[in-house]
Amino acid sequence: MLAPRYRASGRVFAELARHHPELTALRRDLHSHPELGFEEQYTAARVVEALKACGVDEIHSGIAKTGIVAVVRGRGTGGRMIGLRADMDALPIAEHNTCPWRSTKPGLMHACGHDGHVAMLVGAARYLSETRNFDGTAVLIFQPGEEGFAGAKAMMDEGLFDRFPVEAVFAMHNWPALPVGTIAVNPGPMMAAADRVTIRILGRGGHGAHAYQAVDPVLVAGHIITAVQSIVSRNLKAIDSAVISLCSVHAGDASAFSVIPEEAVLTGTVRTFRADVQDQVERRLVELCTAVAQGFGAQAEVRFERLYPATINHPAQAEFAATVARTLVGDDRVITDLEPSMGAEDFAFMLQARPGAYLRIGQRDSGGAFLHSSRYDFNDEVLPFGAALHASLVEQLLPLGDESFFP
């Protein structure tokens, strides 16, 4: 257990609860105006407007096209700096909710709660700017393009951590599988690496009635789909987690029912937690697909694209975040052994560059849908919890005086 000095009152939450209505209004406005990665013009403008009203010290916009960084300085004179990150983009999903704040853009919606993440970080900005009960600098990162665009990496490539050299960085994501008021953070894996696999099978086209004259890539594709599932079950240790899913098959023309095509293309994803397992899966995919195709007289080309690395929390920062969470919600509502998700998150790039932790904040309600559902909506009850957690991370990592979690 950590020292008793980290047992705080509910002061931060109580203060932010007063701003619940305005945070809810902001969140719902963002939900009504979803934007895809690097297109978050309306979102960015609303964030800048809100940050100006909060009274932050600096606002830096246009980082990785639509990314924003706000700077808030505490009352102390210390030079330490901590980063907090929220993602801003929506998804190409048609919303099926009927709430008044439903998406106004056909085919787009906030189906992952990034609208809520933005509102929570804006809430933290307001509290930190008003109170400044910390010694150092809070760097608030509003990131574009998390959903498949690697916006975190794009901001870093444009000098995010050179311009704002934070000593640690934290982020949180709502989690419908946990009840409101519950916070989870593991001292290790939180989410898997996400890789894209494309397998191009080259055969010899022909007439379906004279298949012996052809090399059928559809047949080869079927055998590859089956054979690939043996990689996890027969090439990896049982304790090594991995998922291989071939999710798309394209070959031929549906109207040409008697034509054997020349090629077939399989696409899918690989999810792993460790680099050595990732390397092994890639190697076996190439070996197996090549061998199966050759066995039928065809050829296979495997393209393995490493998109997002695994999201791995740093143990010391995860322990610190759990301690802060306990001051807000109590010991019994903080989980430190949450089952890692095979989903992926580009905050992983930031954790490769700086120590930090990625947290889950519960948002389950009685009728809620899960992430990436057309009926998902962020639970606004969570907003003051998340904002208070952001702000408390800053106050307790950069305390006024000489009591710090990290020496």
PyMOL commands that set and color helices and strands:
alter all, ss='L'
color gray80, all
select helices_A, chain A and resi 4-6+11-17+20-32+41-54+114-131+151-157+160-163+208-213+217-228+230-235+275-295+315-329+331-333+347-353+380-397
alter helices_A, ss='H'
color red, helices_A
select strands_A, chain A and resi 58-63+67-73+81-87+137-143+168-179+183-184+189-191+193-202+206-207+242-251+259-260+263-272+299-308+311-312+334-335+356-364
alter strands_A, ss='S'
color yellow, strands_A
deselect
rebuild
show_as cartoon
